[in-house]
Amino acid sequence: MLVSGSLSSAIDSITAMVIEDPATTQFTVLIEDQIFGISNFTIEYPANVTKRWDSSNAPLGASWTQYQTAQQGTWWSPWYPASCVHQNGYGDAPIEVTVTQSTSYSASWSEGVSLSYGTEASANIGLTTIKTNSVSEQETYTVPAHDYGQVWQQQLMIWQDQQHQHCHKYNYSKNDIKCGAWSEYVRGNLPVKNGQSFGWSTGYDRMDFGSCGGGN
């Protein structure tokens, strides 16, 4: 993540990086306390290039798409099975069972959301998000006498309302950066890395006999 004191200085730094590596067009910038996304960064050069013109120090400007997170917060998914149902077939004594509990929860988003930017922007509320959070592990639980047990799971998520705008930098203009209006909000939901919560449930009425949820 690039840290800069202003958007103008950030764009100058990005321009220098793109001149060195034209294949890189996507960046994340921290300006004061706000994280912005920059994508489709394109340097513009004169149409007619003379022999004495130096492309390393005289681009006319650049254009890009800029993202911001207008607001974001957290929510928990509903509970889902994370193992098969385990029955105590030994009668009057409780038993211990070792099960594989598994979960895999993926991001969902509306058209226009930048997932790569969204995972960076979630740092603003102190959380790390990824496109898919997948966990599979073994754990030992107790099934009471004459009863059933099953692992359930839920996932901590971040919701984000993103906006984007198209911007242009003119190197030889007093008002060097001009941007269009911010778009309407577009919603993305991203799973928090290792944000799963497993819970052991007992009782016939609390079982889902038709699902193992990826576990056993």
BELKAPE-V238294 format. One record per pair of residues at least 12 apart in sequence whose C-alpha atoms are under 10 Angstrom apart, sorted by the first residue. I is the first residue (numbers start at 1). J is the second residue. D is the distance in Angstrom with one decimal. If there is no record, write none. Layout:
# BELKAPE-V238294
I/J/D + I/J/D
This chain:
# BELKAPE-V238294
1/27/7.2 + 1/28/5.2 + 1/29/5.7 + 1/30/6.9 + 1/35/9.0 + 1/36/9.8 + 1/37/9.7 + 1/120/8.3 + 2/14/8.7 + 2/27/7.6 + 2/28/6.2 + 2/29/4.7 + 2/30/6.1 + 2/31/8.6 + 2/35/9.5 + 2/36/9.8 + 3/28/8.7 + 3/29/5.8 + 3/30/4.8 + 3/31/6.2 + 3/32/8.3 + 3/33/10.0 + 3/35/9.2 + 4/29/7.1 + 4/30/6.2 + 4/31/5.3 + 4/32/7.6 + 5/29/10.0 + 5/30/8.4 + 5/31/5.6 + 5/32/6.5 + 6/29/9.7 + 6/30/9.1 + 6/31/6.0 + 6/32/8.0 + 7/29/8.5 + 7/30/9.3 + 7/31/7.1 + 7/36/9.4 + 7/177/8.7 + 8/169/8.4 + 8/176/8.0 + 8/177/7.2 + 9/31/10.0 + 10/28/9.9 + 10/29/7.2 + 10/30/8.9 + 10/31/8.4 + 11/29/9.4 + 11/38/9.3 + 11/41/9.5 + 11/61/9.8 + 11/62/8.5 + 11/63/9.8 + 11/64/9.7 + 11/169/8.2 + 11/177/9.3 + 12/61/9.7 + 12/62/9.6 + 12/169/9.5 + 12/171/9.6 + 14/26/9.4 + 14/27/7.9 + 14/28/10.0 + 14/29/9.6 + 14/38/9.4 + 14/41/8.5 + 14/43/9.9 + 14/62/9.9 + 15/41/8.4 + 15/42/8.6 + 15/43/7.0 + 15/56/9.5 + 15/57/9.9 + 15/59/9.0 + 15/61/8.8 + 15/62/7.7 + 16/43/9.9 + 16/56/8.0 + 16/57/8.8 + 18/41/8.1 + 18/42/8.3 + 18/43/7.8 + 19/42/10.0 + 19/43/8.1 + 19/55/8.3 + 19/56/6.7 + 19/57/9.3 + 19/59/9.6 + 20/56/8.7 + 22/41/9.3 + 22/42/8.6 + 22/43/8.8 + 23/41/9.9 + 24/39/9.3 + 24/40/8.9 + 24/41/8.2 + 24/42/9.8 + 25/38/7.8 + 25/39/5.8 + 25/40/5.2 + 25/41/4.8 + 25/42/7.2 + 25/43/9.7 + 25/64/8.7 + 26/38/5.5 + 26/39/4.3 + 26/40/6.3 + 26/41/6.6 + 26/64/9.2 + 26/65/9.4 + 26/66/10.0 + 26/116/9.2 + 26/117/9.1 + 27/39/6.4 + 27/40/9.2 + 27/41/8.6 + 27/66/9.7 + 27/116/9.5 + 27/117/8.3 + 28/66/9.6 + 28/67/9.2 + 28/116/9.1 + 28/117/6.8 + 28/118/10.0 + 28/120/7.4 + 28/121/8.7 + 29/117/9.8 + 29/120/9.5 + 29/121/9.7 + 30/120/10.0 + 30/121/9.4 + 30/124/10.0 + 33/124/7.9 + 34/68/8.2 + 34/69/8.6 + 34/121/8.4 + 34/124/7.5 + 35/67/8.7 + 35/68/6.9 + 35/69/7.8 + 35/117/8.8 + 35/118/9.7 + 35/120/7.7 + 35/121/5.8 + 35/122/9.1 + 35/123/8.7 + 35/124/7.4 + 36/66/6.9 + 36/67/5.5 + 36/68/5.1 + 36/69/7.7 + 36/117/7.7 + 36/118/9.6 + 36/120/8.9 + 36/121/7.5 + 36/164/9.7 + 37/64/9.9 + 37/65/8.0 + 37/66/5.5 + 37/67/4.7 + 37/68/6.5 + 37/69/9.2 + 37/114/8.4 + 37/116/8.6 + 37/117/5.5 + 37/118/8.5 + 37/120/8.5 + 37/121/8.3 + 37/164/8.8 + 38/63/9.9 + 38/64/6.5 + 38/65/5.8 + 38/66/4.8 + 38/67/6.5 + 38/68/9.4 + 38/117/8.3 + 38/164/9.5 + 38/165/10.0 + 38/166/9.8 + 38/167/9.7 + 39/63/9.4 + 39/64/5.9 + 39/65/5.2 + 39/66/6.6 + 39/67/8.2 + 39/114/9.2 + 39/117/9.1 + 39/166/9.8 + 40/63/7.8 + 40/64/5.3 + 40/65/6.1 + 40/66/9.0 + 40/166/9.9 + 41/62/7.0 + 41/63/5.8 + 41/64/4.4 + 41/65/7.2 + 41/66/9.3 + 41/167/9.6 + 41/168/9.8 + 42/61/8.6 + 42/62/5.4 + 42/63/5.3 + 42/64/6.3 + 42/65/9.7 + 42/168/9.6 + 43/59/6.8 + 43/60/7.8 + 43/61/6.0 + 43/62/4.3 + 43/63/6.6 + 43/64/8.9 + 43/168/9.9 + 43/169/9.3 + 44/58/9.7 + 44/59/5.9 + 44/60/5.6 + 44/61/5.2 + 44/62/5.2 + 44/63/7.6 + 44/168/9.9 + 44/169/9.4 + 44/170/9.3 + 45/58/7.7 + 45/59/4.9 + 45/60/5.3 + 45/61/7.2 + 45/62/8.6 + 46/58/8.9 + 46/59/7.3 + 46/60/6.4 + 46/61/9.4 + 47/60/9.9 + 58/171/8.5 + 58/172/9.9 + 59/170/9.2 + 59/171/7.5 + 59/172/9.7 + 60/169/8.4 + 60/170/6.3 + 60/171/5.6 + 60/172/7.1 + 60/173/9.9 + 61/168/7.3 + 61/169/5.1 + 61/170/4.7 + 61/171/5.1 + 61/172/8.1 + 61/173/9.8 + 61/176/8.7 + 61/177/9.3 + 62/167/8.4 + 62/168/5.8 + 62/169/5.2 + 62/170/7.0 + 62/171/8.4 + 62/177/9.3 + 63/166/7.5 + 63/167/5.7 + 63/168/4.4 + 63/169/6.3 + 63/170/9.0 + 63/177/9.4 + 63/178/9.6 + 63/179/9.5 + 64/165/8.6 + 64/166/6.0 + 64/167/5.5 + 64/168/6.6 + 64/169/8.8 + 64/179/9.4 + 65/164/6.7 + 65/165/5.8 + 65/166/4.6 + 65/167/6.1 + 65/168/8.9 + 65/179/9.2 + 65/180/9.8 + 66/117/10.0 + 66/163/8.3 + 66/164/5.4 + 66/165/5.3 + 66/166/6.2 + 66/167/6.9 + 66/179/8.8 + 66/180/9.9 + 66/182/9.1 + 67/112/10.0 + 67/113/8.9 + 67/114/7.9 + 67/117/7.6 + 67/118/9.2 + 67/121/9.8 + 67/162/6.9 + 67/163/5.7 + 67/164/4.4 + 67/165/6.7 + 67/166/9.1 + 67/182/8.8 + 67/183/9.5 + 68/114/9.9 + 68/117/8.6 + 68/118/9.0 + 68/121/8.2 + 68/160/9.9 + 68/161/8.7 + 68/162/5.7 + 68/163/5.5 + 68/164/6.4 + 68/165/8.9 + 68/182/9.0 + 69/117/9.2 + 69/118/7.9 + 69/121/7.0 + 69/122/9.0 + 69/124/9.6 + 69/160/6.6 + 69/161/5.9 + 69/162/4.5 + 69/163/6.4 + 69/164/8.9 + 69/185/9.0 + 69/186/9.6 + 69/187/9.9 + 70/160/7.7 + 70/161/5.7 + 70/162/5.8 + 70/163/6.8 + 70/185/7.8 + 70/186/9.8 + 71/159/8.4 + 71/160/6.0 + 71/161/5.5 + 71/162/7.5 + 71/163/9.8 + 71/185/9.3 + 71/187/9.9 + 72/121/9.2 + 72/122/8.0 + 72/124/9.2 + 72/125/8.3 + 72/158/6.9 + 72/159/5.4 + 72/160/4.3 + 72/161/6.2 + 72/162/8.6 + 72/187/9.4 + 72/188/9.4 + 72/189/9.5 + 73/122/9.0 + 73/125/7.9 + 73/157/8.4 + 73/158/5.5 + 73/159/5.5 + 73/160/6.8 + 73/161/9.3 + 73/189/9.7 + 74/125/9.4 + 74/127/9.7 + 74/156/7.0 + 74/157/5.5 + 74/158/4.4 + 74/159/6.0 + 74/160/8.9 + 74/189/9.1 + 74/190/9.4 + 74/191/9.6 + 74/192/9.2 + 75/155/8.5 + 75/156/6.0 + 75/157/5.3 + 75/158/6.3 + 75/159/7.4 + 75/189/9.3 + 75/191/9.7 + 76/154/6.7 + 76/155/5.7 + 76/156/4.7 + 76/157/5.9 + 76/158/8.7 + 76/191/9.6 + 76/195/9.4 + 76/196/9.3 + 76/197/9.6 + 77/105/9.4 + 77/153/8.9 + 77/154/5.4 + 77/155/5.2 + 77/156/6.5 + 77/157/7.1 + 77/191/9.5 + 77/196/9.5 + 78/152/9.9 + 78/153/8.2 + 78/154/5.9 + 78/155/7.8 + 78/156/9.8 + 79/151/10.0 + 79/152/6.2 + 79/153/5.3 + 79/154/4.8 + 79/155/8.2 + 79/197/9.2 + 79/198/9.1 + 79/199/9.1 + 80/103/8.9 + 80/151/8.7 + 80/152/5.4 + 80/153/5.4 + 80/154/6.4 + 80/155/9.4 + 80/198/9.6 + 80/208/9.1 + 80/211/9.0 + 80/212/9.4 + 80/213/7.1 + 81/101/8.9 + 81/102/8.8 + 81/103/8.7 + 81/150/7.3 + 81/151/6.1 + 81/152/4.3 + 81/153/6.2 + 81/154/8.9 + 81/198/9.4 + 81/199/9.5 + 81/200/9.9 + 81/201/9.8 + 81/207/8.6 + 81/208/7.1 + 81/209/9.5 + 81/210/9.5 + 81/211/6.5 + 81/212/6.0 + 81/213/4.9 + 81/214/8.3 + 81/215/8.4 + 82/99/9.7 + 82/100/8.2 + 82/101/5.2 + 82/102/5.2 + 82/103/6.1 + 82/104/9.5 + 82/136/9.2 + 82/150/7.6 + 82/151/5.2 + 82/152/4.8 + 82/153/5.8 + 82/154/9.1 + 82/198/7.7 + 82/199/8.9 + 82/200/9.5 + 82/211/8.4 + 82/212/6.0 + 82/213/4.4 + 82/214/6.2 + 82/215/5.5 + 82/216/8.0 + 83/99/7.1 + 83/100/6.6 + 83/101/5.3 + 83/102/6.9 + 83/103/9.2 + 83/149/9.3 + 83/150/6.0 + 83/151/5.2 + 83/152/7.0 + 83/153/9.2 + 83/200/9.6 + 83/208/9.6 + 83/211/7.7 + 83/212/4.4 + 83/213/5.6 + 83/214/6.6 + 83/215/4.2 + 83/216/4.8 + 84/99/8.4 + 84/100/8.9 + 84/101/8.8 + 84/149/8.5 + 84/150/6.1 + 84/151/7.5 + 84/152/9.5 + 84/207/9.0 + 84/208/8.1 + 84/209/7.3 + 84/210/8.5 + 84/211/6.4 + 84/212/3.9 + 84/213/7.2 + 84/214/8.4 + 84/215/6.4 + 84/216/4.9 + 85/99/9.9 + 85/148/6.7 + 85/149/5.7 + 85/150/4.8 + 85/151/7.9 + 85/201/9.6 + 85/202/9.3 + 85/204/9.5 + 85/207/6.7 + 85/208/7.2 + 85/209/6.2 + 85/210/8.9 + 85/211/8.3 + 85/212/7.2 + 85/216/8.1 + 86/98/9.9 + 86/99/8.8 + 86/142/9.9 + 86/143/7.6 + 86/147/8.6 + 86/148/5.5 + 86/149/5.1 + 86/150/6.2 + 86/151/9.3 + 86/202/9.3 + 86/207/9.4 + 86/209/9.6 + 86/216/9.0 + 87/143/7.2 + 87/144/9.1 + 87/145/9.2 + 87/146/7.8 + 87/147/6.2 + 87/148/4.4 + 87/149/6.5 + 87/150/9.0 + 87/202/9.7 + 87/204/9.5 + 88/142/9.3 + 88/143/6.0 + 88/144/7.0 + 88/145/6.2 + 88/146/5.7 + 88/147/5.7 + 88/148/6.1 + 88/149/8.3 + 89/143/9.7 + 89/145/8.3 + 89/146/7.0 + 89/147/8.4 + 89/148/9.2 + 90/145/7.5 + 90/146/7.7 + 90/147/9.9 + 91/144/9.3 + 91/145/5.8 + 91/146/5.5 + 91/147/8.9 + 92/144/8.5 + 92/145/5.0 + 92/146/6.5 + 92/147/9.7 + 93/143/9.1 + 93/144/7.1 + 93/145/4.9 + 93/146/8.0 + 94/142/6.6 + 94/143/5.6 + 94/144/4.4 + 94/145/4.5 + 94/146/8.0 + 94/147/8.6 + 95/141/8.4 + 95/142/5.6 + 95/143/5.4 + 95/144/6.7 + 95/145/7.4 + 95/146/9.9 + 95/147/9.9 + 96/140/6.5 + 96/141/5.5 + 96/142/4.4 + 96/143/6.2 + 96/144/8.8 + 97/139/8.3 + 97/140/5.5 + 97/141/5.5 + 97/142/6.3 + 97/143/7.3 + 97/149/9.2 + 98/138/6.6 + 98/139/5.5 + 98/140/4.2 + 98/141/6.5 + 98/142/8.9 + 98/216/9.4 + 99/137/8.3 + 99/138/5.5 + 99/139/5.7 + 99/140/6.3 + 99/141/7.8 + 99/150/9.1 + 99/151/8.4 + 99/215/7.5 + 99/216/6.0 + 100/136/6.7 + 100/137/5.5 + 100/138/4.4 + 100/139/6.6 + 100/140/8.9 + 100/151/9.0 + 100/212/9.9 + 100/214/8.6 + 100/215/5.1 + 100/216/5.4 + 101/135/8.1 + 101/136/5.7 + 101/137/5.6 + 101/138/6.1 + 101/139/7.2 + 101/140/10.0 + 101/150/9.4 + 101/151/6.6 + 101/152/8.3 + 101/153/8.6 + 101/198/7.9 + 101/199/9.8 + 101/212/9.0 + 101/213/8.2 + 101/214/7.5 + 101/215/4.8 + 101/216/6.9 + 102/134/7.6 + 102/135/5.6 + 102/136/4.2 + 102/137/6.5 + 102/138/8.7 + 102/151/9.0 + 102/152/9.2 + 102/153/8.4 + 102/196/9.7 + 102/198/9.0 + 102/212/9.0 + 102/213/6.9 + 102/214/5.4 + 102/215/4.9 + 102/216/8.4 + 103/133/7.7 + 103/134/5.6 + 103/135/5.4 + 103/136/6.5 + 103/137/9.4 + 103/152/9.3 + 103/153/7.2 + 103/154/8.5 + 103/155/8.7 + 103/196/7.7 + 103/197/9.5 + 103/198/9.1 + 103/213/7.1 + 103/214/6.7 + 103/215/7.8 + 104/132/6.8 + 104/133/5.6 + 104/134/4.1 + 104/135/6.4 + 104/136/8.6 + 104/153/10.0 + 104/155/9.0 + 104/191/9.6 + 104/196/9.1 + 104/213/9.1 + 104/214/8.3 + 105/130/9.8 + 105/131/8.5 + 105/132/5.6 + 105/133/5.3 + 105/134/6.5 + 105/135/9.2 + 105/154/9.1 + 105/155/7.2 + 105/156/9.6 + 105/157/9.4 + 105/190/9.0 + 105/191/6.7 + 105/192/9.4 + 105/195/9.9 + 105/196/8.8 + 106/130/8.2 + 106/131/5.8 + 106/132/4.2 + 106/133/6.4 + 106/134/8.5 + 106/155/9.8 + 106/157/9.7 + 106/189/8.7 + 106/190/7.1 + 106/191/6.4 + 106/192/9.8 + 107/129/9.2 + 107/130/7.8 + 107/131/5.3 + 107/132/6.3 + 107/133/8.8 + 107/157/8.6 + 107/158/9.4 + 107/159/9.8 + 107/188/7.5 + 107/189/5.5 + 107/190/4.5 + 107/191/6.0 + 107/192/9.6 + 108/131/8.7 + 108/132/9.8 + 108/159/9.6 + 108/187/8.7 + 108/188/6.0 + 108/189/5.2 + 108/190/6.7 + 108/191/9.1 + 109/159/9.4 + 109/160/9.3 + 109/186/8.0 + 109/187/6.0 + 109/188/4.1 + 109/189/6.0 + 109/190/8.3 + 110/161/9.9 + 110/162/9.9 + 110/185/9.7 + 110/186/6.0 + 110/187/5.7 + 110/188/6.2 + 110/189/9.1 + 111/186/7.2 + 111/187/8.5 + 111/188/9.1 + 112/162/8.4 + 112/163/8.3 + 112/164/8.0 + 112/183/9.3 + 112/184/9.8 + 112/185/9.2 + 112/186/6.5 + 112/187/8.7 + 112/188/9.3 + 113/160/9.1 + 113/161/8.6 + 113/162/6.5 + 113/163/8.0 + 113/164/8.6 + 113/185/9.2 + 113/186/6.1 + 113/187/6.9 + 113/188/6.3 + 113/189/9.8 + 114/162/8.1 + 114/163/9.5 + 114/164/9.2 + 114/186/9.6 + 114/188/8.4 + 115/129/9.7 + 115/130/8.6 + 115/131/7.4 + 115/188/7.8 + 115/189/9.2 + 115/190/8.1 + 116/129/9.8 + 116/130/8.7 + 116/131/8.6 + 117/162/9.5 + 118/130/9.0 + 118/131/9.6 + 118/158/9.5 + 118/159/9.5 + 118/160/7.5 + 118/161/9.5 + 118/162/8.1 + 118/188/7.9 + 118/189/9.0 + 118/190/7.9 + 119/131/7.9 + 119/158/9.6 + 119/190/7.5 + 119/191/9.3 + 119/192/9.1 + 121/160/9.0 + 121/162/9.8 + 122/158/7.5 + 122/159/9.2 + 122/160/8.4 + 122/190/8.9 + 122/192/9.0 + 125/158/9.5 + 127/157/9.8 + 127/158/8.6 + 127/191/9.9 + 127/192/6.8 + 127/193/8.1 + 127/195/9.4 + 128/158/9.5 + 128/190/9.5 + 128/191/8.6 + 128/192/5.8 + 128/193/5.7 + 128/194/8.8 + 128/195/9.2 + 129/156/9.8 + 129/157/8.2 + 129/158/7.8 + 129/189/9.6 + 129/190/6.1 + 129/191/5.6 + 129/192/4.3 + 129/193/5.1 + 129/194/8.9 + 129/195/8.8 + 130/190/6.6 + 130/191/6.1 + 130/192/6.4 + 130/193/5.9 + 130/194/9.5 + 131/189/9.4 + 131/190/6.5 + 131/191/6.8 + 131/192/8.9 + 131/193/8.9 + 132/190/8.0 + 132/191/6.6 + 132/192/8.8 + 132/193/8.2 + 133/155/8.7 + 133/190/9.2 + 133/191/6.2 + 133/192/7.1 + 133/193/5.8 + 133/194/6.7 + 133/195/7.8 + 133/196/8.1 + 134/191/9.8 + 134/193/8.7 + 134/194/8.1 + 134/195/9.9 + 134/196/8.8 + 135/193/9.8 + 135/194/7.7 + 135/195/9.9 + 135/196/8.1 + 136/214/8.5 + 136/215/7.5 + 137/215/8.8 + 138/215/9.3 + 138/216/9.7 + 139/151/9.6 + 140/200/9.9 + 141/200/7.3 + 141/201/9.7 + 142/200/8.8 + 142/201/10.0 + 142/202/9.1 + 143/200/9.5 + 143/201/9.2 + 143/202/7.1 + 143/203/9.3 + 144/202/7.8 + 144/203/8.9 + 146/203/9.4 + 146/204/9.8 + 147/202/7.0 + 147/203/6.1 + 147/204/6.8 + 148/201/8.3 + 148/202/5.5 + 148/203/5.6 + 148/204/6.0 + 148/205/9.4 + 148/206/8.9 + 148/207/7.6 + 149/200/6.9 + 149/201/5.6 + 149/202/4.4 + 149/203/6.8 + 149/204/8.1 + 149/206/8.5 + 149/207/7.3 + 149/208/10.0 + 150/199/8.4 + 150/200/5.9 + 150/201/5.4 + 150/202/6.5 + 150/203/9.0 + 150/204/9.8 + 150/206/8.4 + 150/207/6.5 + 150/208/8.1 + 150/209/9.2 + 150/212/8.6 + 150/216/9.5 + 151/198/6.6 + 151/199/5.6 + 151/200/4.6 + 151/201/6.1 + 151/202/8.9 + 151/207/9.2 + 151/212/8.8 + 151/213/9.0 + 151/215/8.7 + 151/216/9.4 + 152/197/8.3 + 152/198/5.7 + 152/199/5.2 + 152/200/6.3 + 152/201/7.1 + 152/207/9.4 + 152/208/9.6 + 152/212/9.4 + 152/213/8.3 + 153/196/6.8 + 153/197/5.4 + 153/198/4.4 + 153/199/6.1 + 153/200/8.8 + 153/213/9.0 + 154/195/8.6 + 154/196/5.8 + 154/197/5.4 + 154/198/6.8 + 154/199/8.6 + 155/191/6.9 + 155/192/7.6 + 155/193/9.5 + 155/194/8.7 + 155/195/5.8 + 155/196/4.4 + 155/197/6.2 + 155/198/9.0 + 156/190/8.8 + 156/191/6.2 + 156/192/5.8 + 156/193/8.7 + 156/194/8.7 + 156/195/5.0 + 156/196/6.2 + 156/197/7.9 + 157/189/6.5 + 157/190/5.6 + 157/191/4.5 + 157/192/5.5 + 157/193/9.2 + 157/195/7.6 + 157/196/9.3 + 158/188/8.1 + 158/189/5.6 + 158/190/5.2 + 158/191/6.4 + 158/192/6.8 + 159/187/7.0 + 159/188/5.7 + 159/189/4.5 + 159/190/6.5 + 159/191/9.0 + 160/185/9.0 + 160/186/8.0 + 160/187/5.6 + 160/188/5.2 + 160/189/6.4 + 160/190/8.1 + 161/184/9.1 + 161/185/5.4 + 161/186/5.4 + 161/187/4.7 + 161/188/6.6 + 161/189/9.1 + 162/182/9.6 + 162/183/8.6 + 162/184/8.3 + 162/185/5.5 + 162/186/5.3 + 162/187/6.4 + 162/188/7.6 + 163/181/9.7 + 163/182/6.0 + 163/183/5.2 + 163/184/6.2 + 163/185/5.4 + 163/186/6.4 + 163/187/9.1 + 164/180/9.2 + 164/181/8.4 + 164/182/5.5 + 164/183/5.4 + 164/184/8.2 + 164/185/8.6 + 164/186/9.0 + 165/179/6.6 + 165/180/5.6 + 165/181/6.0 + 165/182/4.9 + 165/183/6.2 + 165/184/9.8 + 166/178/8.6 + 166/179/5.7 + 166/180/5.5 + 166/181/7.9 + 166/182/8.3 + 166/183/9.5 + 167/179/4.1 + 167/180/6.3 + 167/181/9.4 + 168/180/8.9
